[in-house]
Amino acid sequence: MIIRSLVFTLLLFSLTNAAAVTDWNISGSNTLRASVYEVNGAANGSPYPFTGDMFFDELSLYFSKDDSEYKSWQGEITGLYNVNDDYRSQDFGLVPERINLTRENGESSLPFRAEVGDFFAYYSFLTSQRSLKGV
């Protein structure tokens, strides 16, 4: 819900303040993934307890603005639309994953960098449900 609100606010801002948005670098990515997990033989010997067709869509929005050479804004909003992939997320539907905003000012009398939001440190079943056996 937070990601929807932030994306809606950014879109509304960009439509109403087109001149102000030209100063911003805005980019994004969208990755749709489909996977099929099947087990042949004893299911309890498989590293994948969930089987079948699974789908998810990762969405990312990145934005930055340089006020000057030593003054800048950076931000990132990432999320996931999980259709039914048990390995990617335990939650289904729209799942916010990361919201981050960074302000850097090297021109002030006390230069600073302030960062608000979270750092991506999420381990899904897709990354942690790997066999620990030797390769």
Rosetta blueprint (number, residue, H / E / L):
1 M L
2 I H
3 I H
4 R H
5 S H
6 L H
7 V H
8 F H
9 T H
10 L H
11 L H
12 L H
13 F H
14 S H
15 L H
16 T H
17 N L
18 A H
19 A H
20 A H
21 V H
22 T L
23 D L
24 W L
25 N E
26 I E
27 S E
28 G E
29 S E
30 N E
31 T E
32 L E
33 R E
34 A E
35 S E
36 V E
37 Y E
38 E L
39 V L
40 N L
41 G L
42 A L
43 A H
44 N H
45 G H
46 S L
47 P L
48 Y L
49 P L
50 F L
51 T L
52 G E
53 D E
54 M E
55 F E
56 F E
57 D E
58 E E
59 L E
60 S E
61 L E
62 Y E
63 F E
64 S E
65 K E
66 D E
67 D E
68 S E
69 E L
70 Y L
71 K E
72 S E
73 W E
74 Q E
75 G E
76 E E
77 I E
78 T E
79 G E
80 L E
81 Y E
82 N E
83 V L
84 N L
85 D L
86 D L
87 Y L
88 R L
89 S L
90 Q L
91 D L
92 F L
93 G E
94 L E
95 V E
96 P E
97 E E
98 R E
99 I E
100 N E
101 L E
102 T E
103 R E
104 E E
105 N E
106 G L
107 E L
108 S L
109 S L
110 L L
111 P L
112 F E
113 R E
114 A E
115 E E
116 V E
117 G E
118 D L
119 F L
120 F L
121 A L
122 Y L
123 Y L
124 S L
125 F H
126 L H
127 T H
128 S H
129 Q L
130 R L
131 S L
132 L L
133 K L
134 G L
135 V L
